[in-house]
């Protein structure tokens, strides 16, 4: 269940970084155990689409839901098998156009300067102050050129494939990306100027080459006759009929641990999403969001959840931080709705796998696994197994928000629970 020595970035799984992604071997195992025949697999909080990719590789129809627009884009691209000839043809045209854009100007004398670089305008939808703070001005100009050429691709599936390639060089771990932002996923991003200007064209071309090879391999390996679709944005209101799903495999957001949208906005801005999607009001729709008004937090705490462990945990946190306790209250209210919906759409005697971790806040451990299992039992589920899963200390270290006297490595999450429920 740990999968620590197994490769997790094969085929389209390696397209794009995504915080707290579970290993593809886990949904594969669930599908192989519980779906001997055809049927529908649902991931109501599908993230970057790991469950849906594995379902299509195994010849099972799959459905996904996620409120995060970048997650929905990644999932669509990762499960869509592009025709090899069409992909290579579109890639060739894109490369030729970029080669023309990035050709040295007549005065560059062989330098890597862009032809007409000073005149390259940033897209009108971008906040110029934000862009020039987080990206070097020449880098922003070069990204604008790449984005403009991708926009010219008429086929939507191919265009979205190139968008994911573009996004992947913006959202990267460590110092391998093109922005001045560091620690995008695991803490508030901070600005670090690079020692030298990133070579946007080189980085993009390397990613394009890698993703193209992975897509061609995926196209040969997947079952094209099965369905893999995003069907909604809100796991609290699943747009499916009662008892219509054969298996659920999902990993909810970590309570108080990761602010996905804070990281994803770096790509969403560049991809042209409505900036309002990044507003506080939109962020309140995210399960696990930290953007809950303080007055709302206080009001929420006046209504107990009705679960002794959950309410005791909230009281302990509220003694130190009312806002943090209110945020956690909202998370558990939302998750209770999600679990109720999962029970409704799952067929009788079918299984649901939930991957859960226990983060902490204000030096209080949050027994998330125990609380969500109680919610599941209240909805009608039987808890069949709780399988511990050790996380690789070198590959996946999730923050737990202010545990202990410092924020060092020993205060991170190193274990998850795979909870197997049956209706």
C-alpha positions as a Markdown table, in Angstrom:
| # | Residue | x | y | z |
|---|---|---|---|---|
| 1 | Unk | 0.0 | 0.0 | 0.0 |
| 2 | Unk | 3.0 | 2.3 | 0.4 |
| 3 | Unk | 4.2 | 2.1 | -3.3 |
| 4 | Unk | 7.4 | 3.9 | -2.2 |
| 5 | Unk | 9.7 | 2.2 | -4.7 |
| 6 | Unk | 7.3 | 2.2 | -7.6 |
| 7 | Unk | 7.3 | 4.7 | -10.4 |
| 8 | Unk | 4.3 | 7.1 | -10.2 |
| 9 | Unk | 4.9 | 9.4 | -13.1 |
| 10 | Unk | 4.4 | 7.0 | -16.0 |
| 11 | Unk | 2.5 | 7.9 | -19.1 |
| 12 | Unk | 0.3 | 11.1 | -18.7 |
| 13 | Unk | 0.6 | 10.9 | -14.9 |
| 14 | Unk | 3.9 | 12.8 | -15.3 |
| 15 | Unk | 2.5 | 15.7 | -17.3 |
| 16 | Unk | 2.2 | 18.3 | -14.5 |
| 17 | Unk | 3.0 | 18.7 | -10.8 |
| 18 | Unk | 0.1 | 18.6 | -8.4 |
| 19 | Unk | 0.3 | 18.8 | -4.6 |
| 20 | Unk | -0.7 | 15.8 | -2.5 |
| 21 | Unk | -1.4 | 13.6 | -5.5 |
| 22 | Unk | -1.9 | 9.9 | -4.6 |
| 23 | Unk | 0.0 | 7.2 | -6.4 |
| 24 | Unk | -1.7 | 5.7 | -9.5 |
| 25 | Unk | -1.1 | 2.2 | -8.1 |
| 26 | Unk | -3.7 | 2.9 | -5.4 |
| 27 | Unk | -6.8 | 3.5 | -7.7 |
| 28 | Unk | -5.5 | 0.7 | -10.0 |
| 29 | Unk | -5.6 | -1.7 | -7.0 |
| 30 | Unk | -9.1 | -0.6 | -6.1 |
| 31 | Unk | -10.4 | -1.1 | -9.6 |
| 32 | Unk | -8.7 | -4.5 | -10.0 |
| 33 | Unk | -10.1 | -5.6 | -6.6 |
| 34 | Unk | -13.7 | -4.5 | -7.0 |
| 35 | Unk | -14.5 | -4.1 | -10.7 |
| 36 | Unk | -14.2 | -7.5 | -12.4 |
| 37 | Unk | -16.8 | -6.4 | -14.9 |
| 38 | Unk | -17.7 | -3.2 | -16.8 |
| 39 | Unk | -19.0 | -0.3 | -14.7 |
| 40 | Unk | -18.5 | 3.3 | -13.7 |
| 41 | Unk | -15.7 | 4.6 | -11.4 |
| 42 | Unk | -16.2 | 7.9 | -9.8 |
| 43 | Unk | -13.7 | 10.3 | -8.2 |
| 44 | Unk | -15.7 | 13.2 | -6.8 |
| 45 | Unk | -12.6 | 15.2 | -5.9 |
| 46 | Unk | -10.5 | 14.1 | -8.8 |
| 47 | Unk | -7.6 | 16.6 | -8.6 |
| 48 | Unk | -5.3 | 16.0 | -11.5 |
| 49 | Unk | -7.2 | 12.9 | -12.7 |
| 50 | Unk | -5.1 | 10.0 | -11.4 |
| 51 | Unk | -8.2 | 7.8 | -10.9 |
| 52 | Unk | -9.6 | 8.5 | -14.3 |
| 53 | Unk | -6.3 | 7.8 | -16.1 |
| 54 | Unk | -6.0 | 4.4 | -14.4 |
| 55 | Unk | -9.6 | 3.6 | -15.1 |
| 56 | Unk | -9.1 | 4.2 | -18.8 |
| 57 | Unk | -5.9 | 2.2 | -18.8 |
| 58 | Unk | -7.9 | -0.7 | -17.3 |
| 59 | Unk | -10.9 | -0.4 | -19.7 |
| 60 | Unk | -13.4 | 1.0 | -17.1 |
| 61 | Unk | -15.6 | 4.0 | -17.6 |
| 62 | Unk | -14.8 | 6.9 | -15.3 |
| 63 | Unk | -16.3 | 10.2 | -14.1 |
| 64 | Unk | -14.6 | 13.0 | -12.2 |
| 65 | Unk | -15.6 | 16.1 | -10.3 |
| 66 | Unk | -13.5 | 19.0 | -9.1 |
| 67 | Unk | -14.1 | 22.6 | -8.3 |
| 68 | Unk | -10.5 | 23.7 | -9.3 |
| 69 | Unk | -10.4 | 24.8 | -12.9 |
| 70 | Unk | -6.7 | 23.8 | -13.3 |
| 71 | Unk | -7.5 | 20.3 | -11.9 |
| 72 | Unk | -10.4 | 19.9 | -14.5 |
| 73 | Unk | -8.0 | 21.0 | -17.3 |
| 74 | Unk | -5.3 | 18.6 | -16.2 |
| 75 | Unk | -7.8 | 15.7 | -16.0 |
| 76 | Unk | -9.3 | 16.4 | -19.4 |
| 77 | Unk | -5.8 | 16.5 | -21.0 |
| 78 | Unk | -4.5 | 13.5 | -19.2 |
| 79 | Unk | -7.4 | 11.2 | -20.2 |
| 80 | Unk | -7.8 | 12.4 | -23.8 |
| 81 | Unk | -5.9 | 10.1 | -26.2 |
| 82 | Unk | -4.6 | 12.4 | -28.9 |
| 83 | Unk | -4.1 | 11.0 | -32.4 |
| 84 | Unk | -0.3 | 10.6 | -32.9 |
| 85 | Unk | -0.3 | 12.1 | -36.5 |
| 86 | Unk | -2.4 | 15.1 | -35.5 |
| 87 | Unk | -0.3 | 15.7 | -32.4 |
| 88 | Unk | 3.0 | 15.6 | -34.2 |
| 89 | Unk | 1.7 | 17.8 | -36.9 |
| 90 | Unk | 0.4 | 20.4 | -34.5 |
| 91 | Unk | 3.6 | 20.2 | -32.5 |
| 92 | Unk | 5.7 | 20.8 | -35.7 |
| 93 | Unk | 3.7 | 23.9 | -36.6 |
| 94 | Unk | 4.0 | 25.3 | -33.0 |
| 95 | Unk | 7.7 | 24.7 | -33.0 |
| 96 | Unk | 8.1 | 26.4 | -36.4 |
| 97 | Unk | 6.1 | 29.4 | -35.2 |
| 98 | Unk | 8.1 | 29.7 | -32.0 |
| 99 | Unk | 11.4 | 29.4 | -33.8 |
| 100 | Unk | 10.3 | 32.5 | -35.9 |
| 101 | Unk | 9.3 | 34.4 | -32.8 |
| 102 | Unk | 12.4 | 33.6 | -30.9 |
| 103 | Unk | 14.8 | 34.2 | -33.8 |
| 104 | Unk | 17.6 | 36.7 | -32.9 |
| 105 | Unk | 17.0 | 40.2 | -34.1 |
| 106 | Unk | 19.3 | 41.8 | -36.7 |
| 107 | Unk | 21.3 | 43.6 | -34.0 |
| 108 | Unk | 21.5 | 40.6 | -31.6 |
| 109 | Unk | 24.6 | 39.1 | -33.4 |
| 110 | Unk | 23.8 | 35.6 | -32.4 |
| 111 | Unk | 22.6 | 36.4 | -28.9 |
| 112 | Unk | 19.5 | 34.8 | -27.5 |
| 113 | Unk | 17.6 | 38.1 | -27.6 |
| 114 | Unk | 14.1 | 37.9 | -29.0 |
| 115 | Unk | 13.3 | 39.6 | -32.3 |
| 116 | Unk | 11.4 | 42.7 | -31.2 |
| 117 | Unk | 11.3 | 41.6 | -27.6 |
| 118 | Unk | 10.9 | 45.1 | -26.2 |
| 119 | Unk | 7.7 | 45.5 | -28.2 |
| 120 | Unk | 6.1 | 42.3 | -27.0 |
| 121 | Unk | 2.9 | 43.2 | -25.1 |
| 122 | Unk | 1.6 | 41.2 | -22.2 |
| 123 | Unk | -1.9 | 39.8 | -22.6 |
| 124 | Unk | -4.5 | 42.5 | -21.7 |
| 125 | Unk | -6.2 | 40.2 | -19.1 |
| 126 | Unk | -3.1 | 40.0 | -16.9 |
| 127 | Unk | -2.5 | 42.2 | -13.9 |
| 128 | Unk | 0.8 | 43.9 | -15.0 |
| 129 | Unk | 2.0 | 44.7 | -11.5 |
| 130 | Unk | 1.4 | 41.1 | -10.4 |
| 131 | Unk | 3.1 | 39.6 | -13.4 |
| 132 | Unk | 6.2 | 41.8 | -13.3 |
| 133 | Unk | 6.6 | 41.1 | -9.6 |
| 134 | Unk | 6.5 | 37.3 | -10.0 |
| 135 | Unk | 8.2 | 37.1 | -13.4 |
| 136 | Unk | 11.2 | 38.8 | -14.9 |
| 137 | Unk | 10.0 | 41.2 | -17.6 |
| 138 | Unk | 11.8 | 39.4 | -20.4 |
| 139 | Unk | 10.4 | 36.1 | -19.2 |
| 140 | Unk | 6.9 | 37.6 | -19.1 |
| 141 | Unk | 7.4 | 38.7 | -22.7 |
| 142 | Unk | 8.6 | 35.3 | -23.8 |
| 143 | Unk | 5.7 | 33.6 | -22.0 |
| 144 | Unk | 3.3 | 35.9 | -23.8 |
| 145 | Unk | 4.8 | 34.8 | -27.2 |
| 146 | Unk | 4.4 | 31.1 | -26.3 |
| 147 | Unk | 0.8 | 31.7 | -25.1 |
| 148 | Unk | -0.1 | 33.6 | -28.2 |
| 149 | Unk | 1.1 | 30.8 | -30.5 |
| 150 | Unk | -0.8 | 28.2 | -28.5 |
| 151 | Unk | -4.0 | 30.3 | -28.7 |
| 152 | Unk | -3.7 | 30.0 | -32.5 |
| 153 | Unk | -4.3 | 26.2 | -32.4 |
| 154 | Unk | -7.8 | 25.6 | -33.6 |
| 155 | Unk | -8.4 | 22.1 | -32.2 |
| 156 | Unk | -9.5 | 22.4 | -28.6 |
| 157 | Unk | -8.0 | 19.1 | -27.4 |
| 158 | Unk | -4.6 | 19.9 | -28.9 |
| 159 | Unk | -4.7 | 23.5 | -27.6 |
| 160 | Unk | -5.5 | 22.3 | -24.1 |
| 161 | Unk | -2.6 | 19.8 | -24.4 |
| 162 | Unk | -0.3 | 22.7 | -25.2 |
| 163 | Unk | -1.8 | 24.7 | -22.3 |
| 164 | Unk | -0.9 | 22.0 | -19.8 |
| 165 | Unk | 2.6 | 22.0 | -21.2 |
| 166 | Unk | 2.7 | 25.8 | -20.8 |
| 167 | Unk | 1.3 | 25.6 | -17.2 |
| 168 | Unk | 3.8 | 22.9 | -16.3 |
| 169 | Unk | 6.8 | 25.2 | -16.7 |
| 170 | Unk | 5.1 | 27.8 | -14.4 |
| 171 | Unk | 4.1 | 25.4 | -11.6 |
| 172 | Unk | 7.2 | 23.4 | -10.9 |
| 173 | Unk | 8.9 | 22.2 | -7.8 |
| 174 | Unk | 12.2 | 23.7 | -6.8 |
| 175 | Unk | 14.0 | 26.2 | -9.0 |
| 176 | Unk | 13.3 | 24.5 | -12.4 |
| 177 | Unk | 10.5 | 26.8 | -13.5 |
| 178 | Unk | 10.3 | 30.2 | -15.1 |
| 179 | Unk | 8.7 | 32.3 | -12.3 |
| 180 | Unk | 10.4 | 34.0 | -9.3 |
| 181 | Unk | 8.0 | 32.2 | -7.0 |
| 182 | Unk | 9.2 | 29.4 | -4.7 |
| 183 | Unk | 7.2 | 27.0 | -2.5 |
| 184 | Unk | 4.0 | 27.4 | -4.4 |
| 185 | Unk | 2.3 | 24.3 | -3.1 |
| 186 | Unk | 3.4 | 23.9 | 0.5 |
| 187 | Unk | 3.6 | 27.5 | 1.9 |
| 188 | Unk | 2.9 | 31.0 | 0.9 |
| 189 | Unk | 5.0 | 31.7 | -2.2 |
| 190 | Unk | 7.9 | 34.0 | -1.8 |
| 191 | Unk | 9.9 | 35.8 | -4.4 |
| 192 | Unk | 13.4 | 34.7 | -5.2 |
| 193 | Unk | 15.2 | 36.3 | -8.1 |
| 194 | Unk | 17.1 | 33.7 | -10.2 |
| 195 | Unk | 20.8 | 33.9 | -10.7 |
| 196 | Unk | 20.2 | 34.1 | -14.5 |
| 197 | Unk | 17.1 | 34.6 | -16.7 |
| 198 | Unk | 15.3 | 31.3 | -17.3 |
| 199 | Unk | 15.5 | 30.1 | -20.9 |
| 200 | Unk | 11.7 | 30.0 | -21.6 |
| 201 | Unk | 11.9 | 28.5 | -25.1 |
| 202 | Unk | 14.3 | 25.8 | -24.0 |
| 203 | Unk | 12.3 | 24.8 | -20.9 |
| 204 | Unk | 9.0 | 24.8 | -22.9 |
| 205 | Unk | 10.5 | 22.7 | -25.7 |
| 206 | Unk | 11.9 | 20.1 | -23.3 |
| 207 | Unk | 8.5 | 19.8 | -21.6 |
| 208 | Unk | 6.7 | 19.6 | -25.0 |
| 209 | Unk | 9.0 | 16.8 | -26.2 |
| 210 | Unk | 8.5 | 14.9 | -22.9 |
| 211 | Unk | 4.7 | 15.3 | -22.9 |
| 212 | Unk | 4.4 | 14.3 | -26.6 |
| 213 | Unk | 6.3 | 11.0 | -26.0 |
| 214 | Unk | 4.1 | 10.3 | -22.9 |
| 215 | Unk | 0.9 | 11.0 | -24.8 |
| 216 | Unk | 1.9 | 8.8 | -27.7 |
| 217 | Unk | 2.6 | 5.9 | -25.2 |
| 218 | Unk | -0.7 | 6.6 | -23.4 |
| 219 | Unk | -2.6 | 6.6 | -26.7 |
| 220 | Unk | -1.3 | 3.1 | -27.4 |
| 221 | Unk | -2.0 | 1.8 | -23.9 |
| 222 | Unk | -5.4 | 3.1 | -23.0 |
| 223 | Unk | -8.8 | 1.7 | -24.0 |
| 224 | Unk | -10.3 | 4.3 | -26.3 |
| 225 | Unk | -13.8 | 2.8 | -26.3 |
| 226 | Unk | -14.4 | 3.6 | -22.6 |
| 227 | Unk | -15.5 | 7.0 | -21.3 |
| 228 | Unk | -13.5 | 9.3 | -19.1 |
| 229 | Unk | -15.2 | 12.6 | -18.4 |
| 230 | Unk | -15.5 | 15.5 | -16.0 |
| 231 | Unk | -19.1 | 15.9 | -15.0 |
| 232 | Unk | -19.2 | 18.7 | -12.5 |
| 233 | Unk | -17.5 | 21.0 | -10.1 |
| 234 | Unk | -19.0 | 20.4 | -6.6 |
| 235 | Unk | -18.7 | 17.1 | -4.8 |
| 236 | Unk | -21.4 | 18.2 | -2.4 |
| 237 | Unk | -23.9 | 18.0 | -5.2 |
| 238 | Unk | -23.0 | 15.1 | -7.5 |
| 239 | Unk | -25.0 | 15.3 | -10.7 |
| 240 | Unk | -25.7 | 11.6 | -10.9 |
| 241 | Unk | -28.8 | 9.4 | -10.2 |
| 242 | Unk | -29.1 | 7.3 | -7.1 |
| 243 | Unk | -27.2 | 4.0 | -7.1 |
| 244 | Unk | -25.5 | 4.7 | -10.5 |
| 245 | Unk | -21.8 | 4.2 | -9.6 |
| 246 | Unk | -19.9 | 0.9 | -9.2 |
| 247 | Unk | -16.8 | 2.2 | -7.3 |
| 248 | Unk | -15.6 | 5.4 | -5.7 |
| 249 | Unk | -11.9 | 6.2 | -5.3 |
| 250 | Unk | -11.0 | 9.6 | -4.0 |
| 251 | Unk | -8.6 | 11.7 | -1.8 |
| 252 | Unk | -10.3 | 14.7 | -0.2 |
| 253 | Unk | -8.3 | 17.9 | 0.3 |
| 254 | Unk | -6.3 | 18.0 | 3.6 |
| 255 | Unk | -8.0 | 20.0 | 6.2 |
| 256 | Unk | -6.0 | 23.2 | 6.8 |
| 257 | Unk | -2.9 | 21.8 | 5.0 |
| 258 | Unk | -2.8 | 23.0 | 1.4 |
| 259 | Unk | -4.3 | 26.0 | -0.4 |
| 260 | Unk | -4.4 | 24.7 | -3.9 |
| 261 | Unk | -5.8 | 27.8 | -5.6 |
| 262 | Unk | -3.0 | 30.0 | -4.0 |
| 263 | Unk | -0.6 | 28.0 | -6.1 |
| 264 | Unk | -2.7 | 27.4 | -9.2 |
| 265 | Unk | -3.5 | 31.1 | -9.7 |
| 266 | Unk | 0.0 | 31.4 | -11.2 |
| 267 | Unk | -1.1 | 29.3 | -14.1 |
| 268 | Unk | -4.7 | 30.3 | -14.2 |
| 269 | Unk | -3.8 | 34.0 | -14.7 |
| 270 | Unk | -1.6 | 33.1 | -17.6 |
| 271 | Unk | -4.2 | 30.8 | -19.1 |
| 272 | Unk | -6.7 | 33.6 | -19.2 |
| 273 | Unk | -9.2 | 32.4 | -16.6 |
| 274 | Unk | -11.4 | 35.1 | -15.1 |
| 275 | Unk | -9.4 | 36.8 | -12.3 |
| 276 | Unk | -12.6 | 36.8 | -10.3 |
| 277 | Unk | -12.2 | 33.1 | -9.8 |
| 278 | Unk | -9.4 | 33.9 | -7.5 |
| 279 | Unk | -11.4 | 36.2 | -5.3 |
| 280 | Unk | -12.1 | 35.5 | -1.7 |
| 281 | Unk | -15.8 | 34.8 | -2.4 |
| 282 | Unk | -14.9 | 32.2 | -5.0 |
| 283 | Unk | -12.4 | 30.6 | -2.7 |
| 284 | Unk | -15.0 | 30.0 | -0.1 |
| 285 | Unk | -16.4 | 27.3 | -2.4 |
| 286 | Unk | -13.3 | 25.2 | -2.0 |
| 287 | Unk | -13.5 | 22.3 | 0.5 |
| 288 | Unk | -10.7 | 23.0 | 2.9 |
| 289 | Unk | -10.4 | 26.7 | 2.0 |
| 290 | Unk | -8.7 | 29.0 | 4.4 |
| 291 | Unk | -10.7 | 32.0 | 3.1 |
| 292 | Unk | -13.6 | 32.0 | 5.5 |
| 293 | Unk | -14.7 | 35.4 | 7.1 |
| 294 | Unk | -13.9 | 35.6 | 10.8 |
| 295 | Unk | -17.6 | 36.4 | 11.7 |
| 296 | Unk | -18.7 | 33.4 | 9.8 |
| 297 | Unk | -16.2 | 31.3 | 11.7 |
| 298 | Unk | -17.6 | 32.5 | 15.0 |
| 299 | Unk | -21.2 | 31.8 | 13.9 |
| 300 | Unk | -20.3 | 28.3 | 12.8 |
| 301 | Unk | -18.8 | 27.3 | 16.1 |
| 302 | Unk | -22.1 | 28.1 | 17.8 |
| 303 | Unk | -23.6 | 25.0 | 16.1 |
| 304 | Unk | -21.8 | 21.8 | 17.1 |
| 305 | Unk | -21.2 | 19.1 | 14.5 |
| 306 | Unk | -22.7 | 16.5 | 16.7 |
| 307 | Unk | -19.6 | 14.3 | 16.7 |
| 308 | Unk | -17.9 | 14.2 | 20.1 |
| 309 | Unk | -14.3 | 13.9 | 18.8 |
| 310 | Unk | -14.9 | 16.6 | 16.1 |
| 311 | Unk | -16.5 | 19.0 | 18.5 |
| 312 | Unk | -13.8 | 18.5 | 21.2 |
| 313 | Unk | -11.1 | 19.1 | 18.6 |
| 314 | Unk | -12.8 | 22.3 | 17.4 |
| 315 | Unk | -13.0 | 23.6 | 21.0 |
| 316 | Unk | -9.3 | 22.9 | 21.6 |
| 317 | Unk | -8.4 | 24.8 | 18.5 |
| 318 | Unk | -10.9 | 27.6 | 19.1 |
| 319 | Unk | -9.2 | 28.3 | 22.5 |
| 320 | Unk | -6.1 | 29.4 | 20.5 |
| 321 | Unk | -7.6 | 30.5 | 17.2 |
| 322 | Unk | -11.3 | 31.0 | 16.5 |
| 323 | Unk | -10.8 | 31.6 | 12.8 |
| 324 | Unk | -8.8 | 28.4 | 12.4 |
| 325 | Unk | -11.5 | 26.4 | 14.3 |
| 326 | Unk | -14.2 | 27.9 | 12.1 |
| 327 | Unk | -12.3 | 27.0 | 8.9 |
| 328 | Unk | -12.1 | 23.4 | 10.2 |
| 329 | Unk | -15.8 | 23.4 | 11.1 |
| 330 | Unk | -16.7 | 24.3 | 7.5 |
| 331 | Unk | -14.4 | 21.6 | 6.2 |
| 332 | Unk | -16.1 | 18.9 | 8.2 |
| 333 | Unk | -19.6 | 20.2 | 7.3 |
| 334 | Unk | -18.6 | 20.1 | 3.6 |
| 335 | Unk | -17.1 | 16.6 | 3.9 |
| 336 | Unk | -20.3 | 15.3 | 5.7 |
| 337 | Unk | -22.2 | 16.5 | 2.6 |
| 338 | Unk | -19.7 | 14.9 | 0.2 |
| 339 | Unk | -19.9 | 11.5 | 2.0 |
| 340 | Unk | -23.7 | 11.6 | 2.0 |
| 341 | Unk | -23.6 | 12.2 | -1.8 |
| 342 | Unk | -21.1 | 9.4 | -2.3 |
| 343 | Unk | -23.4 | 7.0 | -0.4 |
| 344 | Unk | -26.4 | 8.1 | -2.5 |
| 345 | Unk | -24.8 | 7.6 | -5.9 |
| 346 | Unk | -23.0 | 4.3 | -5.0 |
| 347 | Unk | -24.8 | 1.0 | -5.8 |
| 348 | Unk | -25.6 | -1.3 | -3.0 |
| 349 | Unk | -22.9 | -3.7 | -1.8 |
| 350 | Unk | -20.3 | -1.6 | -3.8 |
| 351 | Unk | -17.1 | -0.1 | -2.4 |
| 352 | Unk | -15.7 | 3.4 | -1.7 |
| 353 | Unk | -12.0 | 4.1 | -1.1 |
| 354 | Unk | -11.1 | 7.3 | 0.7 |
| 355 | Unk | -7.5 | 8.3 | 1.2 |
| 356 | Unk | -7.3 | 10.5 | 4.4 |
| 357 | Unk | -4.5 | 12.1 | 6.4 |
| 358 | Unk | -4.5 | 13.6 | 9.9 |
| 359 | Unk | -3.0 | 17.1 | 9.8 |
| 360 | Unk | -2.7 | 19.4 | 12.8 |
| 361 | Unk | -3.5 | 23.0 | 13.6 |
| 362 | Unk | -2.3 | 25.1 | 16.6 |
| 363 | Unk | -0.5 | 22.1 | 18.1 |
| 364 | Unk | -3.7 | 20.1 | 18.0 |
| 365 | Unk | -3.8 | 16.9 | 16.0 |
| 366 | Unk | -7.0 | 16.7 | 13.9 |
| 367 | Unk | -8.3 | 13.1 | 13.9 |
| 368 | Unk | -9.7 | 13.4 | 10.4 |
| 369 | Unk | -9.8 | 9.7 | 9.6 |
| 370 | Unk | -11.8 | 8.9 | 12.7 |
| 371 | Unk | -14.2 | 11.8 | 12.2 |
| 372 | Unk | -14.9 | 11.0 | 8.5 |
| 373 | Unk | -15.4 | 7.3 | 9.2 |
| 374 | Unk | -18.1 | 8.3 | 11.8 |
| 375 | Unk | -19.8 | 10.5 | 9.1 |
| 376 | Unk | -19.6 | 7.5 | 6.7 |
| 377 | Unk | -21.2 | 5.2 | 9.2 |
| 378 | Unk | -23.9 | 7.8 | 9.9 |
| 379 | Unk | -24.7 | 7.9 | 6.2 |
| 380 | Unk | -25.1 | 4.1 | 6.1 |
| 381 | Unk | -21.6 | 2.8 | 5.1 |
| 382 | Unk | -19.9 | -0.1 | 6.7 |
| 383 | Unk | -16.2 | 0.4 | 7.4 |
| 384 | Unk | -14.5 | -2.7 | 6.0 |
| 385 | Unk | -10.8 | -1.9 | 6.4 |
| 386 | Unk | -8.4 | 0.9 | 7.4 |
| 387 | Unk | -5.1 | 0.4 | 5.7 |
| 388 | Unk | -2.2 | 2.6 | 6.8 |
| 389 | Unk | 0.0 | 4.0 | 4.1 |
| 390 | Unk | 3.4 | 5.4 | 4.9 |
| 391 | Unk | 4.4 | 8.4 | 2.8 |
| 392 | Unk | 7.9 | 8.6 | 1.3 |
| 393 | Unk | 9.8 | 11.1 | 3.3 |
| 394 | Unk | 11.8 | 12.2 | 0.3 |
| 395 | Unk | 8.9 | 12.6 | -2.2 |
| 396 | Unk | 5.8 | 13.7 | -0.3 |
| 397 | Unk | 5.9 | 15.8 | 2.8 |
| 398 | Unk | 2.7 | 17.7 | 3.6 |
| 399 | Unk | 2.6 | 20.6 | 6.0 |
| 400 | Unk | 0.4 | 20.5 | 9.1 |
| 401 | Unk | 0.2 | 24.1 | 10.0 |
| 402 | Unk | 2.0 | 25.2 | 13.2 |
| 403 | Unk | 2.6 | 21.9 | 15.0 |
| 404 | Unk | 5.1 | 21.9 | 17.8 |
| 405 | Unk | 7.6 | 24.7 | 18.4 |
| 406 | Unk | 8.7 | 24.9 | 14.8 |
| 407 | Unk | 7.7 | 24.0 | 11.3 |
| 408 | Unk | 10.5 | 21.5 | 10.7 |
| 409 | Unk | 10.4 | 18.3 | 8.7 |
| 410 | Unk | 9.3 | 16.2 | 11.7 |
| 411 | Unk | 6.0 | 18.2 | 11.9 |
| 412 | Unk | 4.9 | 17.1 | 8.5 |
| 413 | Unk | 2.5 | 14.3 | 7.5 |
| 414 | Unk | 4.1 | 11.0 | 6.9 |
| 415 | Unk | 1.1 | 8.6 | 7.0 |
| 416 | Unk | -2.3 | 8.4 | 5.4 |
| 417 | Unk | -5.1 | 6.0 | 5.9 |
| 418 | Unk | -6.9 | 4.2 | 3.0 |
| 419 | Unk | -10.4 | 3.8 | 4.4 |
| 420 | Unk | -12.4 | 1.1 | 2.5 |
| 421 | Unk | -16.2 | 1.5 | 2.9 |
| 422 | Unk | -19.0 | -0.6 | 1.6 |
| 423 | Unk | -22.6 | 0.4 | 1.1 |
